[in-house]
Amino acid sequence: MSLRTAEDDSASEIHLPADIDWEMLDKSKFFFLGAALFSGVSTALYPVVVLKTRQQVMVGNSPCLKMAALIFRNEGFGGFYRGFGTSLMGTIPARALYMGALEMTKSNVGTATVRLGFSDASASAIANAAAGLSASMAAQFVWTPIDVVSQRLMVQGGSTSGGSSTACLKRYSGGIDAFRKIIRADGARGLYRGFGISILTYAPSNAVWWASYSVAHRFIWGGIGCYICKKDENGNGEGRGNGSCYRPDGKAIIAVQGLSAAMASGVSAIVTMPLDTIKTRLQVLDGEESGRRQLTILQTVRNLVKEGGFGACYRGLGPRWASMSMSATTMITTYEFLKRMSTKNQESCV
């Protein structure tokens, strides 16, 4: 399912490196290098996740830059890395599950859709959507408990000016202490608070992202193919001529991957942002502290609408979009680099 040509009717072909499927990977190298590379990515992007999470659980509203300044003034640089150790511990096994499920599903569904007679573009979009869906569902079994703990640590002690503050927070001395207190209060069920809505948030989000990425990737290369074709027709193709081939260099490939990832992130963030806000509140806000039962999804939605109308469901959209775009751009470029580094036979990928 390699994108060999930008457009079927284009006079100039764009030849990209061959796709790498599951069978071509050295699995031990793939998972070991993946854990190292994605741990670095998580470290770089974690402060943006903290900002997004704090905005989502606030009773009031506060601009992103103002909140960042308050965190730095009141808590120092360490405030941007609350709960990071716990999050990193969960990232490694969750990423391993995610990458394994992603590649196996993409390979199997891609082969099946091509055999069923779908076009390359349709088969690629379907395979990517199915892969994103299954990968997210597999990873959530590990990630949800880590998410519950790390998010509570993220917002712990957070405050803003103007009468707005993060609500219903407990004090935890660290990840292990948080695990103990959550289990003591709610049992193992407490660690999986919001699991259902996490699946409803992340599974569609990943399916939308991977399908959008596939479409955007093909669309951008299609535009480049048309541009090259017009240059050839005008005699400005520097000798390529009709039926010629264009082999983009590494920088061009990375640039298109990054732009495709950012476009896909925008679509995914807008579609799934309300669900993410509801999920975060369910996982972080503890009903016991306000003398009530654990909040339900319906109560959470009502509270959000009461606080700021439907727009309250989109609190933190800016940081989430930025986080998703940066994460997706670094993820996809790192991921493609990882796959090429992990092939059994490097020559097969050239």
C-alpha positions as a printed Julia matrix, in Angstrom:
350×3 Matrix{Float64}:
   0.0    0.0     0.0
   2.94   2.27   -0.64
   2.1    5.64   -2.13
   3.9    5.21   -5.42
   2.17   7.96   -7.33
   0.66  11.2    -6.16
  -2.2   11.1    -8.65
  -3.13   8.31  -11.05
  -3.58  10.73  -13.93
  -0.45  12.74  -13.17
   2.35  12.72  -15.77
   5.0   12.83  -13.05
   5.27  10.03  -10.53
   6.38  10.56   -6.95
   8.32   7.58   -5.7
   8.43   7.26   -1.92
  10.33   4.66    0.12
   8.44   1.38    0.44
   6.07   0.92    3.37
   7.32  -1.28    6.19
   4.82  -3.82    7.46
   4.75  -5.93   10.63
   6.54  -8.91    9.11
   9.56  -6.8     8.11
  10.28  -5.57   11.66
  12.81  -6.87   14.17
  10.35  -6.91   17.09
  12.88  -6.68   19.96
  14.65  -3.72   18.36
  11.29  -2.13   17.49
   9.98  -2.2    21.08
  13.3   -1.31   22.76
  14.05   1.67   20.51
  10.39   2.69   20.63
  10.37   2.84   24.42
  13.47   5.05   24.41
  12.37   7.38   21.62
   8.81   7.9    22.81
   9.92   8.44   26.41
  11.92  11.39   25.11
   8.89  12.7    23.21
   6.7   12.39   26.32
   9.26  14.31   28.38
   9.29  17.21   25.93
   5.5   17.5    25.61
   4.42  16.84   29.2
   4.13  20.54   30.29
   1.49  21.17   27.6
  -0.52  18.18   28.87
  -0.38  19.63   32.41
  -1.73  22.96   31.14
  -4.55  21.25   29.22
  -5.54  19.11   32.21
  -5.63  22.03   34.65
  -7.79  24.1    32.32
 -10.26  21.24   31.95
 -10.87  20.81   35.69
 -11.09  24.51   36.58
 -14.37  25.9    37.83
 -13.68  29.17   36.0
 -11.64  29.97   32.94
  -8.09  31.27   32.59
  -5.98  31.96   29.48
  -3.3   29.42   28.79
  -0.34  31.83   29.05
  -1.65  33.3    32.29
  -2.0   29.84   33.78
   1.52  28.9    32.68
   2.9   32.04   34.33
   1.01  31.26   37.57
   2.27  27.68   37.66
   5.84  28.86   37.18
   5.5   31.6    39.82
   3.75  29.48   42.45
   5.27  26.05   41.87
   8.42  26.63   39.87
   9.48  24.62   36.82
   8.64  21.39   38.66
   4.94  22.32   38.52
   4.96  21.5    34.81
   6.14  17.95   35.57
   3.78  16.9    38.37
   2.99  13.19   37.98
   5.58  12.75   35.24
   7.29   9.76   36.85
   4.0    7.88   37.09
   3.05   8.84   33.55
   6.4    7.7    32.15
   6.13   4.36   33.95
   2.84   3.69   32.18
   3.92   5.09   28.83
   6.4    2.28   28.12
   4.03  -0.75   28.35
   1.13   1.26   26.9
   3.24   2.31   23.9
   4.4   -1.27   23.38
   0.79  -2.48   23.26
  -0.19   0.45   21.05
   2.58  -0.05   18.49
   2.11  -3.81   18.32
  -1.66  -3.6    17.81
  -1.26  -0.72   15.35
   1.17  -2.51   13.04
  -0.54  -5.91   13.14
  -3.98  -4.44   12.44
  -2.73  -2.11    9.71
  -0.93  -4.97    7.94
  -3.82  -7.45    8.16
  -6.64  -5.01    7.36
  -4.61  -3.39    4.58
  -4.06  -6.75    2.88
  -7.72  -7.71    3.29
  -9.1   -4.44    1.87
  -6.82  -4.6    -1.19
  -7.99  -8.15   -1.86
 -11.6   -6.97   -1.6
 -10.95  -4.59   -4.48
 -10.69  -1.24   -2.68
  -8.47   1.42   -4.25
  -5.1    2.13   -2.64
  -6.41   5.4    -1.16
  -9.53   3.79    0.35
  -7.65   0.71    1.56
  -5.04   2.91    3.25
  -7.66   5.06    5.02
  -9.65   2.01    6.19
  -6.54   0.16    7.4
  -5.24   3.23    9.26
  -8.61   3.88   10.91
  -8.96   0.25   12.03
  -5.36   0.23   13.28
  -5.84   3.42   15.3
  -9.05   2.05   16.82
  -7.59  -1.3    17.9
  -4.3    0.2    19.12
  -6.08   2.72   21.32
  -8.38   0.11   22.85
  -5.43  -2.17   23.66
  -3.38   0.65   25.21
  -6.24   1.92   27.42
  -6.14  -1.2    29.61
  -2.71  -0.03   30.79
  -3.06   3.69   30.3
  -6.34   4.43   32.15
  -5.0    3.66   35.7
  -1.84   5.62   34.93
  -3.93   8.46   33.53
  -6.12   8.61   36.65
  -3.1    8.85   38.97
  -0.92  11.16   36.85
  -3.78  13.61   36.17
  -4.58  13.89   39.88
  -0.93  14.66   40.52
  -0.92  17.19   37.65
  -3.68  19.33   39.13
  -2.66  18.91   42.77
  -2.08  22.27   44.37
  -3.05  24.11   41.2
  -4.65  27.51   41.61
  -5.42  30.59   39.59
  -6.28  34.15   40.4
  -9.63  35.79   39.99
 -11.55  33.42   42.2
 -11.06  30.4    39.97
  -9.41  27.31   41.29
  -9.12  23.67   40.56
 -11.78  21.88   42.57
 -12.0   18.9    44.91
  -8.31  18.0    45.11
  -6.63  15.57   47.44
  -3.04  15.77   48.52
  -0.77  12.95   47.41
   2.89  12.58   48.24
   3.57  10.76   44.97
   2.34   8.17   42.51
   2.5    5.22   44.92
   0.66   7.18   47.61
  -2.01   8.14   45.07
  -2.45   4.49   44.01
  -2.89   3.44   47.65
  -5.4    6.16   48.5
  -7.47   5.58   45.37
  -7.62   1.81   45.99
  -8.44   2.38   49.68
 -11.3    4.72   48.8
 -12.78   3.06   45.7
 -11.01  -0.27   45.21
  -9.49  -1.29   41.89
 -12.54   0.25   40.22
 -11.21   3.67   41.21
  -8.16   3.19   39.0
 -10.43   2.53   36.03
 -12.65   5.55   36.62
 -13.55   6.96   33.22
 -12.4    3.79   31.41
 -15.56   3.6    29.32
 -15.43   7.22   28.24
 -11.66   6.91   27.7
 -12.4    4.22   25.14
 -15.15   6.42   23.66
 -12.69   9.35   23.53
  -9.4    7.84   22.44
 -10.59   5.01   20.19
 -12.57   7.28   17.81
  -9.9    9.97   18.18
  -7.2    7.57   17.04
  -9.38   6.19   14.25
 -10.16   9.73   13.03
  -6.5   10.77   13.38
  -5.0    7.85   11.46
  -7.64   8.0     8.72
  -7.23  11.81    8.44
  -3.47  11.42    8.39
  -3.68   8.93    5.52
  -5.99  11.22    3.53
  -3.92  14.35    4.26
  -0.67  12.57    3.41
  -2.0   11.44    0.03
  -3.63  14.84   -0.62
  -0.4   16.77    0.0
   1.69  14.47   -2.2
  -1.08  14.72   -4.81
  -0.75  18.5    -4.77
   3.02  18.25   -5.11
   2.55  15.82   -8.03
   0.21  18.25   -9.8
   2.69  21.09   -9.22
   5.53  19.05  -10.73
   3.31  18.1   -13.66
   2.52  21.76  -14.4
   6.22  22.63  -14.24
   6.92  19.88  -16.76
   4.19  21.16  -19.07
   5.61  24.69  -18.9
   9.09  23.46  -19.65
  10.4   24.33  -16.19
  10.91  20.77  -14.98
  14.67  20.91  -15.36
  14.74  18.05  -17.83
  12.31  15.7   -16.13
   9.95  15.47  -19.09
   6.69  13.54  -19.34
   6.45  10.28  -17.45
   9.36  11.25  -15.26
   9.88  10.26  -11.63
  10.45  12.5    -8.63
  12.16  10.98   -5.61
  11.8   13.33   -2.63
  14.66  13.61   -0.2
  14.44  12.9     3.53
  13.66  16.51    4.45
  10.7   16.69    2.06
   9.29  13.4     3.36
   9.57  14.56    6.99
   7.99  17.94    6.16
   4.98  16.29    4.5
   4.62  13.8     7.37
   4.68  16.65    9.91
   2.14  18.77    8.01
  -0.17  15.76    7.54
   0.05  14.99   11.27
  -0.81  18.58   12.24
  -3.83  18.62    9.91
  -5.06  15.27   11.26
  -4.62  16.52   14.84
  -6.8   19.54   14.19
  -9.65  17.39   12.91
  -9.32  14.88   15.75
  -9.07  17.55   18.5
 -12.22  19.38   17.38
 -14.26  16.18   17.02
 -13.3   14.62   20.37
 -12.57  17.59   22.67
 -15.91  17.52   24.63
 -15.45  13.83   25.43
 -11.87  14.45   26.57
 -12.98  17.23   28.93
 -15.71  15.04   30.44
 -13.25  12.14   30.81
 -10.68  14.31   32.57
 -13.22  15.67   35.05
 -14.54  12.2    35.85
 -11.0   10.95   36.51
  -9.79  13.92   38.53
 -12.69  15.4    40.49
 -13.59  13.33   43.53
 -17.26  13.45   44.6
 -16.45  12.35   48.16
 -14.69  15.59   48.94
 -17.82  17.61   48.21
 -19.98  15.23   50.24
 -21.55  13.66   47.19
 -21.26  10.45   45.27
 -18.9   10.06   42.38
 -20.11  12.24   39.5
 -21.82  10.56   36.56
 -21.28  11.51   32.94
 -24.64  13.31   32.81
 -23.91  15.3    36.0
 -20.48  16.24   34.64
 -22.02  17.52   31.4
 -24.65  19.5    33.33
 -21.96  21.09   35.53
 -19.9   22.07   32.5
 -22.87  23.62   30.7
 -23.89  25.46   33.88
 -20.36  26.87   34.29
 -19.87  28.15   30.77
 -22.34  26.78   28.27
 -21.31  24.31   25.58
 -18.06  26.25   25.17
 -16.94  24.94   28.58
 -16.57  21.52   26.96
 -13.84  23.05   24.8
 -11.74  24.44   27.64
  -8.14  23.55   26.99
  -8.72  23.15   23.23
  -5.72  25.36   22.43
  -3.25  23.38   24.57
  -4.81  20.08   23.45
  -4.55  21.0    19.77
  -0.98  22.21   20.3
  -0.14  19.11   22.32
  -1.73  16.77   19.76
  -0.06  18.55   16.83
   3.38  18.58   18.42
   2.97  15.06   19.72
   1.63  13.76   16.41
   4.31  15.49   14.36
   7.13  14.18   16.52
   5.38  10.82   16.9
   4.89  10.13   13.21
   8.38  11.26   12.19
   9.91   9.37   15.12
   7.71   6.37   14.36
   8.72   6.21   10.7
  12.37   6.6    11.71
  11.9    3.84   14.31
  10.42   1.46   11.75
  13.32   1.99    9.36
  15.8    1.49   12.17
  14.03  -1.73   13.21
  13.76  -3.54    9.87
  15.29  -6.98    9.56
  16.83  -6.05    6.23
  17.65  -2.37    5.86
  18.0   -2.69    2.07
  14.36  -3.72    1.69
  13.23  -0.27    2.8
  15.19   1.74    0.28
